[in-house]
Amino acid sequence: MYDTDEPASLEIAAVDVRAVRANGKLLVQMSWLDPTQDSAVLPEVPNTPPETRFHKLPTEAEDRFFDAAAIMFPAKPGAVTPSLQMGDPDDPVHIYYWNAARGPMLMEAAGRGTTKRTKATFAAHGDYDRGRWTVVFELPDLASGTPLAFAIWNGSQKDRDGRKYFSVWQVLK
């Protein structure tokens, strides 16, 4: 995907996903083995969304990448499965994204290259213990039959943007 990056090896072979409904919410736990904890404390996300900035802001940490996880589902209830490349114009998606450096961010997209942060947030908690990440997301209580897709970014492999591990659509029961 990035011609300056070495090809990634298969460091993350599997992700365990568990879901439970509680108090009108859907709690989703993602857990995976990762030999490195790629996280840091960074300043808050700038108020200006990156898609509106003319120039990227220089940073001392430009060579650092962080572990992250996300859950994507259709924005329209009962929609067919949108494109795995961030939905499409007729079938947009919601993306619940958690980053080990900055925490949770709610995003939306309607196709490749359209991903935008919303001002909304959600509850999420990530923990790294003895080579394993466990991240719990609090989503709205989605209906049975809702398709979900999952993604993991491995910071030590310079994963970012579309360079990630991702699933095909899975149907919520």
Residue pairs with C-beta under 8 A, 6 or more apart in sequence:
1 161
1 162
1 163
2 158
2 163
5 158
5 163
8 154
8 157
8 158
8 159
8 163
9 157
11 34
11 35
11 154
11 156
11 157
12 32
12 33
12 34
12 152
12 154
12 165
13 33
14 32
14 33
15 30
15 31
15 32
15 150
15 152
15 165
15 167
16 29
16 30
16 31
16 32
17 28
17 29
17 30
17 31
17 150
17 170
18 28
18 29
18 31
19 26
19 27
19 28
19 29
19 172
20 26
20 27
21 27
21 141
24 141
25 138
25 139
25 140
25 141
26 138
26 139
26 140
26 141
26 142
26 172
27 136
27 137
27 138
27 139
28 71
28 136
28 137
28 139
28 148
29 134
29 135
29 136
29 137
30 69
30 71
30 133
30 134
30 135
30 137
30 150
30 152
31 132
31 133
31 134
31 135
32 132
32 133
32 152
33 131
33 132
34 67
34 128
34 131
34 132
34 133
34 154
34 156
35 131
35 156
36 67
36 154
36 155
36 156
37 67
37 100
37 128
37 133
38 64
38 65
38 66
38 67
38 100
38 154
38 155
38 156
39 66
39 67
39 100
39 101
39 128
39 155
40 61
40 64
40 66
40 100
40 101
41 101
42 61
42 101
42 102
44 102
45 102
45 105
45 117
46 53
46 57
49 116
49 117
50 56
51 116
64 155
65 153
65 155
65 156
65 157
65 158
65 159
65 160
66 99
66 100
66 101
66 102
66 153
66 155
67 99
67 100
67 128
67 133
67 152
67 153
67 154
67 155
68 97
68 98
68 99
68 100
68 152
68 153
68 155
68 159
69 97
69 98
69 126
69 133
69 135
69 137
69 150
69 151
69 152
69 153
70 95
70 96
70 97
70 98
70 150
70 151
71 95
71 96
71 137
71 139
71 148
71 149
71 150
72 86
72 87
72 93
72 94
72 95
72 96
72 148
72 149
72 150
72 151
73 93
73 94
73 139
73 142
73 146
73 147
73 148
73 149
74 80
74 81
74 82
74 87
74 91
74 92
74 93
74 94
74 146
74 147
75 87
75 91
75 92
75 93
75 94
75 108
76 91
76 92
77 143
77 146
78 143
78 145
79 91
80 91
81 91
81 147
81 169
82 88
82 91
82 92
82 93
83 91
83 111
83 112
84 149
84 166
84 168
84 169
85 111
85 112
85 162
86 93
86 95
86 109
86 110
86 111
86 112
86 113
86 114
86 115
87 93
87 109
87 110
87 111
87 114
88 110
88 111
89 110
89 111
91 110
92 108
92 109
92 110
93 108
93 109
93 110
94 106
94 107
94 108
95 106
95 107
95 108
95 109
95 115
96 104
96 106
96 122
96 124
96 137
96 139
97 104
97 105
97 106
97 107
98 104
98 105
98 124
98 126
98 135
98 137
99 105
100 126
100 128
100 133
100 155
103 124
103 126
104 121
104 122
104 123
104 124
104 137
105 117
105 121
106 117
106 118
106 120
106 121
106 122
107 115
107 116
107 117
107 118
108 115
108 116
108 118
109 115
109 116
112 162
122 137
122 138
122 139
123 137
123 138
124 135
124 136
124 137
124 138
125 135
125 136
126 133
126 134
126 135
126 136
127 133
127 134
127 135
128 134
142 148
142 172
143 172
144 172
144 173
145 171
145 172
146 171
146 172
147 169
147 170
147 171
147 172
148 169
148 170
148 171
148 172
149 166
149 167
149 168
149 169
149 170
150 166
150 167
150 170
151 164
151 165
151 166
151 167
152 159
152 164
152 165
152 166
153 159
153 160
153 163
153 164
153 165
154 164
154 165
157 163
159 165
